[in-house]
Amino acid sequence: MAVHTTARRRAARTAAAVLPLLLVIPLATGGPSAAHPGGSDPLRFAGPRETPFACETSEFRTADGSFLPASVAPDCAVPSEVDHVYRTTAGTFAPLPADDSRPDDLTWTRVDGRRVPYIVRVETGTTDRGIHEFAMLDDPADRVTPSARHRSPGWNGRLVYTFGGGCRGGWYRQGTSTGGVLVDPMLARGFAVASSSLNVFGQNCDDLLSAEVMAQTKRAFSRAYGTPRWTIGWGCSGGSYQGHQIADSYPGLLDGVIAGCSFPDVGFGTSQMLFDARVIQNYVTAHPEALTPAQQQAVAGFGDRAALAAQSDGAKRLDPDAEFDPSVPVAARYDAVSNPRGARGTVWDHGRNAYGVDPRTGFARVPSDNVGVQYGLGAWRDGTITARQFLDLNAEVGGLDVDANPTAARTSADPVARSNAYRTGRLLNGGNGLGDVPLIDYRAYTDEAGTGDIHMRYQSFSTRARLVAANGDADNQVMLVEDDSRGLFDPSSPVLVTALDRMDRWIAAVRADRRPGSQHARVVRSKPRDLTDACFTASGEKIAERQVYRGDTRCNRLYPPYASPRIVAGGPVSSDVVTCRRTRPVRSTYPEMSDAQWSRLRTVFAGGVCDYHRRGVDQRPPDGTWLRFTAPGRWVVGHPSGPGHPR
């Protein structure tokens, strides 16, 4: 694909090119993608492409402040274009003059001991329907045009791949931003930085497609500039989902992960919590006098009283007509009455290639389940709510139907979707590849922020618990916690800057280790000695101690971990049980209650209560790695060494 330089592009630009042009792309009915996604391309593995799909290149602002040209179906593709920007003495990035002269306010940096001008080459183009950006130090005056054969003297040979956050409304669109490539702590050290608009979960909330786009984009980078020595994944919130699940399901794409404001996965670590918040909020709304605000908070388990309502609102990602980006035409959107065949805006429908499709409705199969869940059990046991309140709540909390409407009955998971969630790794297992890479879990603490923030500390321990279950330990994971005075994931935070440097050293040590043993063992023993679990006070004091979910530690007193509705109900912190196995309730395990209340409890839970001492229904390790999806709910198992090697 041709690469247009800044000067050539500026000459060709017109005011009309800035106007957005959104194209809705129909799904192809023939050709390679219909029978075998991607034809012979081993990096086309996410299955049939989503439709409708809005092209948004003309809304994408490039590094020099202009916009990409409009794109056309079916690939939303545009030629790659190059801009040069520089780092100013004021700490910002600005376009380099068209004649490539060095401005007076240009700063300099050092890469591997060499002093180089802080000038950055930014390539913007399209790959796999996403808009990609590549950035690296490059001085146009040195007469070396970076390529795979002639690497930029400013590149240290390593790549950071950034993943963007969000989820809500993240479907049926190309996107207008990437995870960000003009990141000073990375570029100043000589790292190249890459990302794609479809690696921003607010534009594509599907880790499976995110993995394919990342694989395709990294290959495009390698062909253009050379294969990186190693690649570090970097992202917060929706970016953490991607780092975790790509490393686990498609090992080899990432050599280390720095995950901020993290969750284990979007489908279960997050969406199960949102589902529970919605049904509890529905109950509270219908029975406003049933529970005091403090009791509602205790039932939910959150550290912030505002969180229950906020997470109930966040459950809009489970509602097919609740949230769409304006790029998706209203006429194309699902409506149960006026457009029942329209595009459904849920994480399940967006991930239909993994979960499968219900042939009766044409909708994605849904793995949500709350049968047997004893909401508020922990709050009853600690005396915050009464037996009557516990029984009233569980008798009437109900569930949600496929359109997220309240139901009197509890919700049962579609058995195919549930099985697929485990078998395909959509429910993060941690034992496919995540246990074999260095992992730094960074959290700016917001559990008590008063805003109902979704990024809760217990989620870090959910990932740790899954790593332990899958690998025997979580010694490849380091937790770092500080306050949120810098925001959720500010790359200039000294804690994060240090994490980047030590991650780089950690991967280098792993690569240099030739001693016998498993990859997991190699990663664990290569960890830098000065990289340990820690929290940091507001003044910056480091408290180095093992981070634990429960326990009276200095870090837990500073940044207490709370819970979720399912954990309060007796579920594991791992949050990895979709459908629980049930057992008859045993009276001696409950607080004191009357005979009438005991009789009512057995009626409310006539089918039994969740027994979290046993594995969930269908709970099992994934089928393998590098799965290639050939149709919704159908896949071929790859080989751990990578794509193209059937088991």
Stockholm file with secondary structure:
# STOCKHOLM 1.0

chainA/1-647         MAVHTTARRRAARTAAAVLPLLLVIPLATGGPSAAHPGGSDPLRFAGPRETPFACETSEFRTADGSFLPASVAPDCAVPSEVDHVYRTTAGTFAPLPADDSRPDDLTWTRVDGRRVPYIVRVETGTTDRGIHEFAMLDDPADRVTPSARHRSPGWNGRLVYTFGGGCRGGWYRQGTSTGGVLVDPMLARGFAVASSSLNVFGQNCDDLLSAEVMAQTKRAFSRAYGTPRWTIGWGCSGGSYQGHQIADSYPGLLDGVIAGCSFPDVGFGTSQMLFDARVIQNYVTAHPEALTPAQQQAVAGFGDRAALAAQSDGAKRLDPDAEFDPSVPVAARYDAVSNPRGARGTVWDHGRNAYGVDPRTGFARVPSDNVGVQYGLGAWRDGTITARQFLDLNAEVGGLDVDANPTAARTSADPVARSNAYRTGRLLNGGNGLGDVPLIDYRAYTDEAGTGDIHMRYQSFSTRARLVAANGDADNQVMLVEDDSRGLFDPSSPVLVTALDRMDRWIAAVRADRRPGSQHARVVRSKPRDLTDACFTASGEKIAERQVYRGDTRCNRLYPPYASPRIVAGGPVSSDVVTCRRTRPVRSTYPEMSDAQWSRLRTVFAGGVCDYHRRGVDQRPPDGTWLRFTAPGRWVVGHPSGPGHPR
#=GR chainA/1-647 SS CCEECHHHHHHHCCGGGGSCCCCBCCCCSSSHHHHSTTTTCTTCCSCSCCSSCBCCGGGCBCTTSCBCCCCBTTTTBCCEEEEEEEEBTTSCEEECCTTCCCCTTBCEEEETTEEEECEEEEEEEEETTEEEEEEEECCGGGCCCCCSSSCCTTCCSCEEEEEBCCCTTCSSBCCSCCSCSCCHHHHTTTCEEEEEGGGBTTTCCCHHHHHHHHHHHHHHHHHHHCCCSCEEEEEETHHHHHHHHHHHHSTTSCSEEEEESCCSCIIIIIHHHHHHHHHHHHHHHHCTTSSCHHHHHHHHTCSSTTHHHHHHHHGGGGSTTTCCCTTSCGGGBCBTTTBTTSBCCSHHHHTHHHHCBCTTTSSBCCCCCCTTCCTTHHHHHTTSSCHHHHHHHHHHCCEECTTSCEESSCCCCCHHHHHHHHHTTSSCCSTTTGGGSCEEEEEEECTTSSSCCSCCTHHHHHHHHHHHHHHSCCTTEEEEEEESTTCSCCTTSHHHHHHHHHHHHHHHHHHHCCSSSCHHHHHHHTSCTTCCCEEECTTCCEEECCCCSSSCCHHHHHSCCCCCHHHHTTCCTTCCCSSCCEECCCGGGSCCCCHHHHHHHHHHTTTCEECTTSCCTTCCCCSCSSCEEEETTEEECCBTTBTTCCC
#=GC SS_cons         CCEECHHHHHHHCCGGGGSCCCCBCCCCSSSHHHHSTTTTCTTCCSCSCCSSCBCCGGGCBCTTSCBCCCCBTTTTBCCEEEEEEEEBTTSCEEECCTTCCCCTTBCEEEETTEEEECEEEEEEEEETTEEEEEEEECCGGGCCCCCSSSCCTTCCSCEEEEEBCCCTTCSSBCCSCCSCSCCHHHHTTTCEEEEEGGGBTTTCCCHHHHHHHHHHHHHHHHHHHCCCSCEEEEEETHHHHHHHHHHHHSTTSCSEEEEESCCSCIIIIIHHHHHHHHHHHHHHHHCTTSSCHHHHHHHHTCSSTTHHHHHHHHGGGGSTTTCCCTTSCGGGBCBTTTBTTSBCCSHHHHTHHHHCBCTTTSSBCCCCCCTTCCTTHHHHHTTSSCHHHHHHHHHHCCEECTTSCEESSCCCCCHHHHHHHHHTTSSCCSTTTGGGSCEEEEEEECTTSSSCCSCCTHHHHHHHHHHHHHHSCCTTEEEEEEESTTCSCCTTSHHHHHHHHHHHHHHHHHHHCCSSSCHHHHHHHTSCTTCCCEEECTTCCEEECCCCSSSCCHHHHHSCCCCCHHHHTTCCTTCCCSSCCEECCCGGGSCCCCHHHHHHHHHHTTTCEECTTSCCTTCCCCSCSSCEEEETTEEECCBTTBTTCCC
//
